[in-house]
Amino acid sequence: MGIGVSVFLIAVGAILAFAVNFHANGIDINTVGVILMIVGFIGLFASFLFWNSMGFGSSYRRTVVHDVDDPVVDRRVRTRRVVREDEIV
């Protein structure tokens, strides 16, 4: 469930819970609204956790690549050192 679907469920749930005065036999519309809001909030929280774990949250990555020509070794051979740092703030 994405962020948009979660926000939609929260909005529909709030409308059903607070703005609708309809009484049906066997179902409570206000309770359905509260349930939809809870499911929307759980989905929103899960979406934020997912986006943060994928690296789209507050994190940065730095990649440094050094190409070194060694005069002692044949020039056709190159040495490459790659440094990668990941930090989640």
All heavy atoms as an XYZ file, in Angstrom:
692
protein
N       0.859     -1.167      0.000
C       0.000      0.000      0.000
C       0.901      1.223      0.000
O       1.818      1.335      0.792
C      -0.894     -0.027      1.248
C      -1.734      1.174      1.406
S      -2.846      1.277      2.833
C      -2.991     -0.308      3.487
N       0.637      2.141     -0.897
C       1.449      3.336     -1.009
C       0.959      4.466     -0.126
O      -0.050      4.355      0.590
N       1.681      5.566     -0.217
C       1.345      6.732      0.593
C      -0.002      7.313      0.151
O      -0.825      7.710      0.984
C       2.469      7.779      0.501
C       3.740      7.221      1.141
C       2.066      9.082      1.163
C       4.954      8.105      0.984
N      -0.235      7.345     -1.151
C      -1.498      7.903     -1.651
C      -2.708      7.108     -1.202
O      -3.734      7.682     -0.810
N      -2.605      5.793     -1.258
C      -3.719      4.942     -0.814
C      -3.945      5.114      0.690
O      -5.096      5.162      1.157
C      -3.444      3.467     -1.169
C      -4.520      2.563     -0.608
C      -3.339      3.296     -2.670
N      -2.872      5.229      1.439
C      -3.002      5.405      2.887
C      -3.696      6.716      3.225
O      -4.593      6.759      4.075
C      -1.619      5.365      3.542
O      -1.002      4.136      3.330
N      -3.301      7.780      2.563
C      -3.937      9.076      2.807
C      -5.406      9.029      2.392
O      -6.283      9.593      3.066
C      -3.168     10.200      2.073
C      -3.914     11.519      2.122
C      -1.781     10.359      2.671
N      -5.705      8.340      1.279
C      -7.092      8.198      0.838
C      -7.917      7.454      1.889
O      -9.048      7.862      2.208
C      -7.139      7.467     -0.505
C      -8.521      7.205     -1.004
C      -9.283      8.230     -1.542
C      -9.072      5.936     -0.926
C     -10.570      7.994     -2.004
C     -10.352      5.696     -1.382
C     -11.101      6.730     -1.923
N      -7.380      6.357      2.436
C      -8.105      5.608      3.469
C      -8.329      6.446      4.727
O      -9.392      6.378      5.351
C      -7.357      4.323      3.821
C      -7.404      3.207      2.785
C      -6.558      2.030      3.255
C      -8.828      2.773      2.534
N      -7.333      7.235      5.093
C      -7.483      8.104      6.268
C      -8.590      9.135      6.018
O      -9.437      9.378      6.889
C      -6.140      8.788      6.607
C      -5.131      7.747      7.079
C      -6.332      9.876      7.658
C      -3.710      8.275      7.204
N      -8.611      9.719      4.816
C      -9.625     10.731      4.507
C     -11.028     10.123      4.473
O     -11.970     10.679      5.059
C      -9.294     11.394      3.167
N     -11.183      8.982      3.804
C     -12.507      8.342      3.748
C     -12.943      7.900      5.139
O     -14.109      8.051      5.520
C     -12.486      7.152      2.763
C     -13.751      6.325      2.868
C     -12.294      7.648      1.345
N     -12.005      7.373      5.916
C     -12.333      6.964      7.281
C     -12.764      8.128      8.149
O     -13.711      8.009      8.939
N     -12.093      9.269      8.000
C     -12.470     10.447      8.781
C     -13.852     10.950      8.375
O     -14.654     11.368      9.225
C     -11.432     11.548      8.593
N     -14.149     10.900      7.082
C     -15.481     11.327      6.638
C     -16.553     10.406      7.212
O     -17.580     10.865      7.723
C     -15.536     11.362      5.100
C     -14.690     12.513      4.572
C     -16.974     11.491      4.609
C     -14.476     12.490      3.074
N     -16.311      9.098      7.137
C     -17.302      8.156      7.663
C     -17.430      8.247      9.177
O     -18.522      8.085      9.729
C     -16.943      6.727      7.261
C     -17.095      6.367      5.785
C     -16.630      4.943      5.548
C     -18.523      6.546      5.336
N     -16.321      8.492      9.863
C     -16.358      8.513     11.328
C     -16.959      9.795     11.887
O     -17.659      9.754     12.908
C     -14.944      8.326     11.881
N     -16.720     10.921     11.235
C     -17.099     12.186     11.856
C     -18.189     12.967     11.113
O     -18.826     13.834     11.700
C     -15.869     13.091     11.995
C     -14.751     12.454     12.785
C     -13.510     12.252     12.208
C     -14.941     12.040     14.094
C     -12.472     11.668     12.919
C     -13.918     11.457     14.813
C     -12.687     11.269     14.221
N     -18.410     12.676      9.838
C     -19.319     13.527      9.073
C     -20.607     12.838      8.623
O     -21.506     13.498      8.136
C     -18.597     14.079      7.848
N     -20.688     11.536      8.756
C     -21.856     10.818      8.245
C     -22.786     10.483      9.406
O     -22.360      9.925     10.422
C     -21.415      9.529      7.507
C     -22.621      8.707      7.104
C     -20.582      9.882      6.293
N     -24.060     10.829      9.234
C     -25.092     10.485     10.210
C     -26.072      9.508      9.580
O     -27.248      9.807      9.392
C     -25.855     11.740     10.677
C     -25.093     12.490     11.735
O     -24.274     11.918     12.430
N     -25.379     13.778     11.840
N     -25.627      8.346      9.273
C     -26.461      7.335      8.649
C     -26.469      6.108      9.545
O     -25.423      5.665     10.022
C     -25.902      6.968      7.266
C     -26.712      5.917      6.565
C     -27.948      6.225      6.015
C     -26.244      4.628      6.482
C     -28.688      5.262      5.368
C     -26.983      3.657      5.840
C     -28.212      3.964      5.279
N     -27.630      5.578      9.796
C     -27.763      4.404     10.649
C     -28.267      3.243      9.802
O     -29.334      3.318      9.188
C     -28.742      4.665     11.801
C     -28.291      5.778     12.694
N     -27.264      5.644     13.580
C     -28.729      7.058     12.812
C     -27.096      6.781     14.226
N     -27.978      7.670     13.768
N     -27.486      2.174      9.785
C     -27.867      0.976      9.029
C     -27.985     -0.188     10.008
O     -27.325     -0.218     11.045
C     -26.833      0.664      7.961
N     -28.825     -1.136      9.670
C     -28.969     -2.313     10.528
C     -27.782     -3.253     10.345
O     -27.451     -3.634      9.237
C     -30.256     -3.056     10.186
C     -31.484     -2.262     10.578
O     -31.418     -1.461     11.505
N     -32.581     -2.487      9.884
N     -27.148     -3.606     11.437
C     -26.065     -4.583     11.416
C     -24.691     -4.021     11.147
O     -23.709     -4.756     11.206
N     -24.566     -2.739     10.841
C     -23.242     -2.152     10.587
C     -23.218     -0.735     11.157
O     -24.181      0.020     11.033
C     -22.918     -2.161      9.075
C     -21.473     -1.739      8.842
C     -23.861     -1.303      8.286
C     -20.986     -2.016      7.443
N     -22.117     -0.406     11.776
C     -21.944      0.930     12.338
C     -20.963      1.687     11.441
O     -19.786      1.351     11.358
C     -21.413      0.839     13.769
C     -21.369      2.184     14.461
O     -21.891      3.169     13.879
O     -20.812      2.254     15.558
N     -21.435      2.690     10.735
C     -20.631      3.441      9.776
C     -19.480      4.161     10.474
O     -18.370      4.241      9.943
C     -21.523      4.450      9.007
C     -22.604      3.715      8.224
C     -20.700      5.326      8.077
C     -22.076      2.834      7.125
N     -19.721      4.649     11.693
C     -18.657      5.338     12.426
C     -17.514      4.388     12.761
O     -16.344      4.753     12.681
C     -19.221      5.978     13.693
C     -20.221      7.072     13.374
O     -20.190      7.645     12.300
N     -21.111      7.336     14.305
N     -17.843      3.155     13.127
C     -16.804      2.166     13.431
C     -16.019      1.797     12.174
O     -14.796      1.637     12.223
C     -17.426      0.906     14.050
O     -18.180      1.288     15.204
C     -16.368     -0.085     14.445
N     -16.706      1.675     11.058
C     -16.020      1.402      9.791
C     -15.055      2.540      9.465
O     -13.919      2.312      9.015
C     -17.045      1.194      8.652
C     -16.361      1.114      7.298
C     -17.871     -0.050      8.903
N     -15.466      3.769      9.720
C     -14.585      4.912      9.490
C     -13.344      4.881     10.359
O     -12.234      5.149      9.891
N     -13.520      4.539     11.628
C     -12.363      4.453     12.528
C     -11.421      3.333     12.089
O     -10.194      3.497     12.095
C     -12.839      4.253     13.990
C     -11.667      3.938     14.907
C     -13.583      5.483     14.477
N     -11.975      2.213     11.668
C     -11.146      1.099     11.195
C     -10.370      1.507      9.948
O      -9.161      1.213      9.826
C     -12.013     -0.148     10.935
C     -12.540     -0.700     12.255
C     -11.235     -1.209     10.170
C     -13.574     -1.788     12.102
N     -11.020      2.197      9.024
C     -10.311      2.657      7.823
C      -9.195      3.644      8.170
O      -8.117      3.609      7.571
C     -11.297      3.301      6.848
C     -12.207      2.364      6.072
C     -13.172      3.157      5.207
C     -11.392      1.411      5.233
N      -9.430      4.520      9.141
C      -8.378      5.453      9.549
C      -7.203      4.715     10.164
O      -6.040      5.039      9.884
C      -8.933      6.487     10.540
C      -9.831      7.503      9.900
S     -10.263      8.934     10.921
C     -10.394      8.315     12.554
N      -7.457      3.720     10.984
C      -6.373      2.951     11.608
C      -5.565      2.216     10.546
O      -4.324      2.241     10.563
C      -6.950      1.981     12.660
C      -7.484      2.759     13.859
C      -5.897      0.972     13.098
C      -8.260      1.919     14.844
N      -6.259      1.582      9.591
C      -5.552      0.880      8.517
C      -4.736      1.867      7.686
O      -3.599      1.581      7.287
C      -6.559      0.103      7.642
C      -5.913     -0.410      6.374
C      -7.168     -1.039      8.431
N      -5.279      3.050      7.431
C      -4.542      4.076      6.686
C      -3.293      4.529      7.410
O      -2.235      4.693      6.800
N      -3.402      4.735      8.727
C      -2.229      5.148      9.492
C      -1.167      4.047      9.542
O       0.034      4.323      9.453
C      -2.614      5.577     10.914
C      -3.181      6.962     10.985
C      -4.470      7.170     11.454
C      -2.443      8.058     10.594
C      -5.004      8.441     11.525
C      -2.964      9.335     10.658
C      -4.252      9.528     11.120
N      -1.581      2.805      9.659
C      -0.620      1.690      9.648
C       0.074      1.608      8.287
O       1.293      1.430      8.198
C      -1.328      0.369     10.005
C      -1.743      0.372     11.468
C      -0.429     -0.830      9.712
C      -2.619     -0.795     11.873
N      -0.696      1.763      7.206
C      -0.105      1.747      5.869
C       0.837      2.910      5.641
O       1.886      2.765      5.009
N       0.503      4.079      6.147
C       1.370      5.252      6.013
C       2.677      5.046      6.762
O       3.764      5.339      6.243
C       0.636      6.499      6.529
C       1.278      7.842      6.284
C       1.339      8.130      4.799
C       0.479      8.928      7.001
N       2.583      4.511      7.972
C       3.780      4.237      8.762
C       4.656      3.190      8.069
O       5.879      3.348      7.981
C       3.367      3.761     10.163
C       4.522      3.470     11.067
C       5.322      4.492     11.554
C       4.818      2.171     11.437
C       6.386      4.226     12.383
C       5.883      1.897     12.262
C       6.670      2.922     12.736
N       4.033      2.142      7.530
C       4.796      1.102      6.829
C       5.446      1.659      5.566
O       6.571      1.288      5.222
C       3.878     -0.072      6.492
N       4.769      2.567      4.868
C       5.351      3.175      3.673
C       6.572      4.015      4.022
O       7.580      3.982      3.321
C       4.311      4.047      2.969
O       3.248      3.271      2.499
N       6.481      4.764      5.113
C       7.635      5.557      5.524
C       8.808      4.666      5.921
O       9.967      4.975      5.615
C       7.272      6.497      6.677
C       6.469      7.691      6.243
C       5.476      8.187      7.061
C       6.686      8.313      5.029
C       4.727      9.288      6.681
C       5.937      9.412      4.630
C       4.964      9.898      5.461
N       8.545      3.577      6.594
C       9.624      2.646      6.934
C      10.246      2.045      5.689
O      11.464      1.894      5.599
C       9.105      1.533      7.846
C       8.824      1.900      9.290
C       8.292      0.685     10.047
C      10.070      2.423      9.961
N       9.420      1.699      4.701
C       9.916      1.125      3.469
C      10.792      2.118      2.720
O      11.870      1.774      2.254
C       8.736      0.687      2.595
C       9.145      0.236      1.225
C       9.767     -0.985      1.054
C       8.917      1.040      0.123
C      10.153     -1.394     -0.208
C       9.300      0.631     -1.131
C       9.925     -0.588     -1.301
N      10.348      3.365      2.599
C      11.129      4.353      1.873
C      12.441      4.652      2.588
O      13.463      4.886      1.957
C      10.335      5.637      1.702
C       9.358      5.531      0.587
C       8.022      5.298      0.687
C       9.633      5.611     -0.804
N       7.459      5.233     -0.551
C       8.419      5.419     -1.497
C      10.802      5.818     -1.539
C       8.344      5.449     -2.872
C      10.712      5.840     -2.913
C       9.495      5.659     -3.563
N      12.436      4.652      3.907
C      13.662      4.910      4.651
C      14.645      3.753      4.501
O      15.841      3.970      4.420
C      13.346      5.154      6.127
C      14.516      5.789      6.849
O      15.375      6.390      6.223
N      14.523      5.671      8.159
N      14.148      2.511      4.458
C      15.049      1.378      4.322
C      15.628      1.280      2.915
O      16.682      0.691      2.715
C      14.330      0.071      4.668
O      13.364     -0.235      3.686
N      14.953      1.858      1.930
C      15.448      1.831      0.554
C      16.476      2.929      0.289
O      17.019      3.021     -0.794
C      14.280      1.995     -0.432
C      13.366      0.812     -0.491
S      14.185     -0.636     -1.145
C      14.484     -0.112     -2.812
N      16.739      3.766      1.260
C      17.728      4.813      1.071
C      17.162      6.127      0.586
O      17.903      7.030      0.266
N      15.853      6.269      0.520
C      15.251      7.510      0.077
C      14.987      8.452      1.233
O      14.543      9.560      1.023
C      13.950      7.240     -0.664
C      14.138      6.420     -1.891
C      13.624      5.152     -1.970
C      14.852      6.917     -2.953
C      13.796      4.393     -3.099
C      15.039      6.163     -4.086
C      14.511      4.907     -4.162
N      15.250      7.994      2.420
C      15.027      8.835      3.594
C      16.223      9.722      3.837
O      16.878     10.201      2.919
N      16.534      9.951      5.078
C      17.643     10.836      5.417
C      18.935     10.035      5.492
O      19.367      9.611      6.553
C      17.350     11.527      6.747
O      17.157     10.548      7.745
N      19.537      9.808      4.359
C      20.815      9.113      4.302
C      21.622      9.671      3.145
O      21.110     10.398      2.304
C      20.607      7.605      4.125
O      20.051      7.347      2.866
N      22.890      9.376      3.123
C      23.701      9.800      2.003
C      24.679      8.702      1.648
O      24.995      7.839      2.452
C      24.442     11.100      2.315
C      25.629     10.927      3.225
C      26.891     10.704      2.694
C      25.504     10.988      4.593
C      27.990     10.542      3.521
C      26.585     10.822      5.431
C      27.829     10.617      4.876
O      28.910     10.454      5.698
N      25.147      8.755      0.415
C      26.137      7.801     -0.052
C      27.242      8.573     -0.739
O      26.986      9.517     -1.476
C      25.533      6.803     -1.037
C      24.581      5.869     -0.380
C      24.095      4.848     -1.347
N      23.236      3.910     -0.622
C      22.508      2.998     -1.194
N      22.544      2.847     -2.481
N      21.761      2.196     -0.479
N      28.465      8.148     -0.494
C      29.605      8.755     -1.144
C      30.456      7.649     -1.729
O      30.832      6.709     -1.036
C      30.428      9.560     -0.145
C      31.606     10.264     -0.787
C      32.394     11.008      0.230
N      33.137     10.032      1.026
C      34.184     10.338      1.776
N      34.561     11.573      1.893
N      34.814      9.410      2.450
N      30.776      7.758     -2.989
C      31.622      6.776     -3.646
C      32.841      7.501     -4.192
O      32.718      8.479     -4.921
C      30.877      6.072     -4.796
O      29.697      5.474     -4.267
C      31.733      5.022     -5.449
N      34.025      7.026     -3.817
C      35.276      7.612     -4.277
C      36.014      6.556     -5.070
O      36.225      5.440     -4.605
C      36.155      8.072     -3.085
C      37.459      8.653     -3.579
C      35.397      9.067     -2.239
N      36.413      6.907     -6.273
C      37.144      5.974     -7.131
C      38.491      6.598     -7.443
O      38.569      7.719     -7.930
C      36.368      5.694     -8.438
C      37.170      4.787     -9.338
C      35.010      5.116     -8.131
N      39.563      5.871     -7.135
C      40.922      6.311     -7.435
C      41.514      5.383     -8.484
O      41.591      4.182     -8.283
C      41.812      6.262     -6.187
C      41.392      7.196     -5.104
N      41.596      8.542     -5.167
C      40.757      6.973     -3.931
C      41.116      9.112     -4.081
N      40.595      8.179     -3.306
N      41.939      5.957     -9.601
C      42.691      5.201    -10.594
C      44.159      5.543    -10.415
O      44.547      6.706    -10.440
C      42.258      5.566    -12.018
C      40.900      4.986    -12.351
O      40.569      3.933    -11.782
O      40.187      5.577    -13.168
N      44.990      4.543    -10.213
C      46.405      4.749     -9.932
C      47.222      4.077    -11.035
O      47.043      2.894    -11.315
C      46.784      4.155     -8.558
C      48.257      4.338     -8.291
C      45.940      4.779     -7.472
N      48.103      4.853    -11.659
C      49.062      4.288    -12.600
C      50.360      4.044    -11.858
O      50.948      4.955    -11.286
C      49.318      5.250    -13.771
C      48.170      5.265    -14.748
O      47.487      4.237    -14.853
O      47.960      6.298    -15.400
N      50.805      2.818    -11.831
C      52.042      2.463    -11.151
C      53.169      2.433    -12.181
O      53.132      1.645    -13.124
C      51.893      1.098    -10.486
C      53.012      0.799     -9.515
O      53.949      1.613     -9.425
O      52.939     -0.241     -8.844
N      54.179      3.311    -12.037
C      55.248      3.340    -13.044
C      56.119      2.078    -13.040
O      56.762      1.772    -14.026
C      56.067      4.574    -12.681
C      55.739      4.857    -11.264
C      54.361      4.311    -11.009
N      56.144      1.363    -11.914
C      56.971      0.158    -11.829
C      56.319     -0.979    -12.616
O      56.994     -1.736    -13.311
C      57.179     -0.248    -10.354
C      57.963     -1.536    -10.262
C      57.846      0.869     -9.590
N      55.019     -1.065    -12.532
C      54.272     -2.109    -13.226
C      53.974     -1.617    -14.643
O      53.970     -0.429    -14.926
C      52.965     -2.422    -12.461
C      52.206     -3.562    -13.110
C      53.269     -2.752    -11.018
N      53.752     -2.534    -15.513
C      53.408     -2.201    -16.885
C      52.223     -1.242    -16.902
O      51.271     -1.381    -16.152
C      53.066     -3.490    -17.638
C      52.904     -3.255    -19.125
O      53.222     -2.136    -19.584
O      52.473     -4.186    -19.809
N      52.250     -0.248    -17.758
C      51.222      0.785    -17.780
C      49.863      0.241    -18.204
O      48.852      0.888    -18.004
C      51.627      1.915    -18.703
C      52.778      2.695    -18.150
C      52.593      4.149    -18.540
N      53.683      4.919    -17.983
C      53.533      5.723    -16.959
N      52.368      5.850    -16.418
N      54.536      6.407    -16.501
N      49.811     -0.911    -18.783
C      48.526     -1.479    -19.175
C      47.752     -2.004    -17.968
O      46.564     -2.249    -18.047
C      48.733     -2.609    -20.177
C      49.210     -2.078    -21.516
C      49.487     -3.209    -22.456
N      50.733     -3.851    -22.039
C      51.013     -5.124    -22.206
N      50.156     -5.921    -22.790
N      52.163     -5.622    -21.804
N      48.419     -2.171    -16.843
C      47.773     -2.663    -15.631
C      47.426     -1.459    -14.765
O      48.270     -0.640    -14.449
C      48.691     -3.637    -14.855
C      48.005     -4.085    -13.577
C      49.081     -4.798    -15.722
N      46.173     -1.372    -14.375
C      45.732     -0.264    -13.517
C      45.237     -0.816    -12.198
O      44.670     -1.894    -12.151
C      44.613      0.522    -14.175
C      45.040      1.245    -15.408
C      43.948      2.161    -15.829
N      44.580      3.446    -16.057
C      43.946      4.559    -16.261
N      42.648      4.569    -16.242
N      44.575      5.673    -16.461
N      45.426     -0.047    -11.170
C      44.925     -0.394     -9.845
C      43.761      0.541     -9.539
O      43.866      1.755     -9.705
C      46.023     -0.235     -8.776
O      47.130     -1.023     -9.155
C      45.510     -0.671     -7.423
N      42.670     -0.024     -9.084
C      41.497      0.783     -8.778
C      41.077      0.502     -7.342
O      40.952     -0.636     -6.937
C      40.359      0.452     -9.717
C      39.085      1.210     -9.398
C      38.078      1.000    -10.455
N      38.309      2.046    -11.445
C      37.429      2.394    -12.366
N      36.295      1.764    -12.456
N      37.676      3.360    -13.201
N      40.866      1.567     -6.582
C      40.383      1.453     -5.211
C      39.054      2.189     -5.113
O      38.960      3.357     -5.453
C      41.386      2.077     -4.246
C      41.017      1.838     -2.796
C      41.990      2.527     -1.897
N      41.475      3.873     -1.704
C      42.028      4.777     -0.924
N      43.136      4.507     -0.303
N      41.502      5.961     -0.782
N      38.031      1.494     -4.644
C      36.698      2.071     -4.521
C      36.323      2.107     -3.047
O      36.388      1.093     -2.359
C      35.658      1.252     -5.319
C      34.271      1.840     -5.128
C      36.032      1.200     -6.787
N      35.937      3.281     -2.580
C      35.512      3.464     -1.196
C      34.056      3.895     -1.232
O      33.689      4.826     -1.931
C      36.358      4.538     -0.482
C      35.854      4.760      0.924
C      37.818      4.150     -0.495
N      33.229      3.205     -0.473
C      31.810      3.550     -0.426
C      31.382      3.637      1.032
O      31.587      2.720      1.806
C      30.988      2.482     -1.139
C      29.531      2.793     -1.152
C      28.789      1.769     -1.956
N      27.391      1.857     -1.609
C      26.546      0.874     -1.662
N      26.947     -0.292     -2.073
N      25.308      1.032     -1.322
N      30.775      4.753      1.377
C      30.297      4.956      2.742
C      28.799      5.145      2.711
O      28.270      5.905      1.912
C      30.933      6.203      3.368
C      32.422      6.109      3.518
C      33.002      7.413      4.054
O      32.221      8.323      4.387
O      34.222      7.497      4.130
N      28.115      4.450      3.577
C      26.675      4.608      3.742
C      26.413      5.020      5.186
O      26.888      4.366      6.101
C      25.914      3.318      3.466
C      25.973      2.934      1.996
O      26.191      3.827      1.169
O      25.820      1.746      1.694
N      25.656      6.075      5.340
C      25.317      6.516      6.696
C      23.862      6.901      6.727
O      23.397      7.666      5.900
C      26.168      7.698      7.103
C      25.863      8.190      8.495
C      26.770      9.331      8.892
O      27.948      9.320      8.514
O      26.278     10.231      9.571
N      23.159      6.370      7.694
C      21.754      6.723      7.895
C      21.684      7.663      9.084
O      22.106      7.322     10.177
C      20.879      5.480      8.113
C      20.916      4.612      6.864
C      19.465      5.900      8.450
C      20.171      3.331      7.016
N      21.169      8.830      8.837
C      21.106      9.857      9.874
C      19.820      9.742     10.619
O      18.800      9.443     10.133
C      21.231     11.263      9.241
C      21.146     12.321     10.304
C      22.519     11.359      8.458
